[in-house]
C-alpha cells in the first residue's frame, strides 16, 4: 500500500530568503544608521501589556522599559519568528512570541494598554484591516506607537515609489510597499495622532525609496 504524503500547512507569510537578509540588515541599521536610538525613542514610556505586530527578529525587545509587564509579539514569518524567540530570552521584560498576521490578531479585544507597529505597515497585506485589528485589541484610550517608512514628500520620488510598488519592490522585499501613507491610514482607522515627526534614514547622503520615515504615537478613542 503506497504511503500517503502529508502536506505541511503553508505559513500565511513565507519569505525565507528575504527574512535572512532582513535579519542581517536590521542589525546593521541599528548600529550604523541610528535605528537603535529610534527604537529607544519609540518605546520610551510604555507600560502595562503591549502587543507588537510584525515583530520580525525581535530587535525592539531589548528597548522595552521595565514598566511593561508583558509583550505579545506577533510574527507570521517562520524564520524571523524563530529568531525572535531567541531574542526574547534575553529581554528584560516578559516577551511571548506567537504566530499570526496583523489582519487577524490572535488575541482578545481591548486586552492591551499599548501597541507597537515598527517597520511593518509597509508589508501587511491589508493596511486598513490591520489597523482596525490594532484598534480592536487596544483598550479605550490605549496608545499606538509607530515607526514606519512611507510616501516621499517630493513628487518625483513619490512617483518612483509608486512604480516600484506596482513592479519589483514587493517581490524582492518580502511584500514591502514604499508609497503607503502610514499617518493617513492610522487616522482613518480611528486613532488620534498625539505626536509625530518625520525623518530620513540615512540622514545624510543619497535617499532611497524606503528612506522617508515617521515616528510617533496615537491614541484610540476613550469611548
Legacy VTK file of the C-alpha trace (Angstrom):
# vtk DataFile Version 3.0
C-alpha trace
ASCII
DATASET POLYDATA
POINTS 223 float
0.000 0.000 0.000
1.618 3.301 -1.035
2.358 5.807 1.668
0.304 8.982 1.585
2.197 12.234 1.755
1.118 14.626 4.451
1.114 18.218 3.329
2.643 20.696 5.744
0.405 23.777 6.009
1.960 26.793 4.335
2.527 29.827 6.541
0.407 32.838 5.534
3.645 34.806 5.114
6.631 32.928 3.732
9.735 34.868 2.691
12.684 32.786 3.973
15.349 34.385 1.760
14.244 37.926 2.494
13.861 37.061 6.187
17.517 36.081 6.424
18.570 39.213 4.550
16.347 41.374 6.780
17.789 39.830 9.939
21.308 40.842 8.901
20.249 44.235 7.574
18.347 45.148 10.752
21.448 44.658 12.885
23.463 46.928 10.597
20.686 49.537 10.567
20.644 49.593 14.358
24.377 50.076 14.687
25.243 52.158 11.607
22.100 54.147 10.788
20.956 55.104 14.272
17.874 52.874 14.259
18.640 51.567 17.766
18.188 55.095 19.125
14.906 55.397 17.243
13.691 52.149 18.796
14.518 53.604 22.204
12.534 56.741 21.371
9.651 54.695 20.009
9.174 52.599 23.137
10.091 55.090 25.860
7.355 55.492 28.473
5.288 52.442 27.554
3.774 50.451 30.406
1.383 47.586 31.058
0.531 44.953 28.438
1.808 45.663 24.941
1.220 43.941 21.615
3.786 44.290 18.841
2.670 43.420 15.324
5.236 42.112 12.868
7.956 41.802 15.478
10.467 40.488 12.945
13.612 39.139 14.577
12.898 40.973 17.821
15.157 43.999 17.533
12.749 46.048 19.668
12.714 43.649 22.600
15.784 44.997 24.389
14.363 48.529 24.300
11.110 47.919 26.163
11.059 49.741 29.521
10.679 47.684 32.693
7.253 49.238 33.315
5.967 46.963 30.537
4.508 43.894 32.234
4.223 41.732 29.100
4.851 41.915 25.365
2.876 39.727 22.982
4.947 39.770 19.793
3.076 38.617 16.684
5.232 37.481 13.763
3.916 35.500 10.775
7.204 34.645 9.060
8.677 31.420 10.453
12.372 32.266 10.033
12.002 35.649 11.708
9.777 34.177 14.414
12.447 31.651 15.371
14.999 34.436 15.662
12.554 36.494 17.728
12.060 33.623 20.165
15.812 33.529 20.782
15.939 37.294 21.222
13.026 37.194 23.661
15.025 35.008 26.033
17.463 37.888 26.560
14.867 40.624 27.059
14.417 42.425 30.375
10.623 42.115 30.151
8.458 39.026 29.507
8.002 38.529 25.748
5.696 35.905 24.264
6.358 35.392 20.546
3.328 33.983 18.725
2.414 33.214 15.105
-0.275 35.295 13.473
-0.998 38.014 10.943
-1.854 41.648 11.609
-5.157 41.311 9.748
-6.419 38.753 12.306
-4.580 39.181 15.604
-4.920 36.050 17.785
-5.832 37.953 20.969
-8.919 39.257 22.753
-10.437 42.689 22.200
-9.414 45.601 24.436
-6.729 43.467 26.076
-3.707 45.763 25.751
-2.545 49.119 27.068
-0.216 49.728 24.164
0.524 48.558 20.634
3.675 48.859 18.552
3.933 48.980 14.763
7.584 49.183 13.773
8.548 48.965 10.090
5.640 46.630 9.407
2.726 48.631 7.970
4.598 48.728 4.675
4.286 44.968 4.276
0.908 43.949 5.698
-1.442 42.672 3.009
-4.417 44.780 4.091
-3.369 48.025 5.776
-6.853 49.194 6.798
-7.815 45.820 8.235
-4.527 45.515 10.134
-5.002 48.888 11.819
-8.630 48.026 12.561
-7.330 44.967 14.393
-4.871 47.085 16.372
-7.762 49.384 17.267
-9.819 46.362 18.376
-7.220 44.896 20.726
-6.306 48.201 22.423
-8.282 49.266 25.447
-10.145 52.594 25.145
-7.542 55.314 25.484
-4.750 52.857 24.637
-1.690 54.057 22.755
-0.282 53.026 19.395
3.422 53.695 18.907
4.547 53.722 15.275
7.842 53.915 13.412
7.251 53.442 9.686
8.583 54.376 6.298
6.276 55.624 3.571
5.436 58.084 0.852
8.137 60.614 -0.006
7.272 64.338 0.278
8.638 65.170 -3.172
6.610 64.338 -6.312
9.476 62.765 -8.262
10.452 60.244 -5.606
6.782 59.577 -4.803
6.105 58.739 -8.444
9.145 56.452 -8.488
7.904 54.733 -5.323
4.516 54.032 -6.914
6.199 52.475 -9.944
8.315 50.276 -7.686
5.254 49.177 -5.689
3.498 48.076 -8.869
6.508 46.111 -10.111
9.596 44.674 -8.445
9.818 46.070 -4.913
7.221 43.900 -3.121
8.586 40.749 -4.773
12.165 41.489 -3.822
11.469 42.868 -0.341
9.063 40.469 1.307
5.833 42.233 0.359
7.068 45.709 1.311
5.500 48.804 -0.284
7.249 52.159 -0.360
4.391 54.569 -1.206
1.938 53.928 1.613
0.917 56.819 3.866
1.039 55.457 7.430
-0.202 58.643 9.123
-3.292 58.881 6.933
-4.030 55.189 7.442
-3.676 55.444 11.222
-6.072 58.376 11.370
-8.533 56.635 9.052
-8.572 53.668 11.450
-9.965 55.856 14.245
-6.786 56.893 16.035
-5.884 60.430 17.055
-2.277 61.351 16.303
-0.710 62.674 19.503
2.775 63.378 18.239
4.816 62.641 15.166
7.995 63.706 13.474
9.347 62.972 10.041
12.897 61.824 9.404
15.075 60.335 6.729
17.235 57.222 7.002
20.076 57.663 6.311
20.019 61.258 7.478
22.767 62.241 5.051
23.795 61.015 1.656
21.588 59.584 -1.076
17.936 58.893 -0.327
16.393 55.530 -1.088
12.733 54.676 -1.787
12.333 53.489 1.820
14.254 56.372 3.423
11.246 58.552 4.312
10.078 57.694 7.809
7.739 58.889 10.532
7.835 58.138 14.251
5.234 58.988 16.865
2.194 57.904 18.831
-1.590 57.871 18.501
-4.490 57.218 20.850
-7.526 55.072 20.493
-10.737 56.942 21.294
-11.558 56.590 25.020
-15.176 55.633 24.230
LINES 1 224
223 0 1 2 3 4 5 6 7 8 9 10 11 12 13 14 15 16 17 18 19 20 21 22 23 24 25 26 27 28 29 30 31 32 33 34 35 36 37 38 39 40 41 42 43 44 45 46 47 48 49 50 51 52 53 54 55 56 57 58 59 60 61 62 63 64 65 66 67 68 69 70 71 72 73 74 75 76 77 78 79 80 81 82 83 84 85 86 87 88 89 90 91 92 93 94 95 96 97 98 99 100 101 102 103 104 105 106 107 108 109 110 111 112 113 114 115 116 117 118 119 120 121 122 123 124 125 126 127 128 129 130 131 132 133 134 135 136 137 138 139 140 141 142 143 144 145 146 147 148 149 150 151 152 153 154 155 156 157 158 159 160 161 162 163 164 165 166 167 168 169 170 171 172 173 174 175 176 177 178 179 180 181 182 183 184 185 186 187 188 189 190 191 192 193 194 195 196 197 198 199 200 201 202 203 204 205 206 207 208 209 210 211 212 213 214 215 216 217 218 219 220 221 222
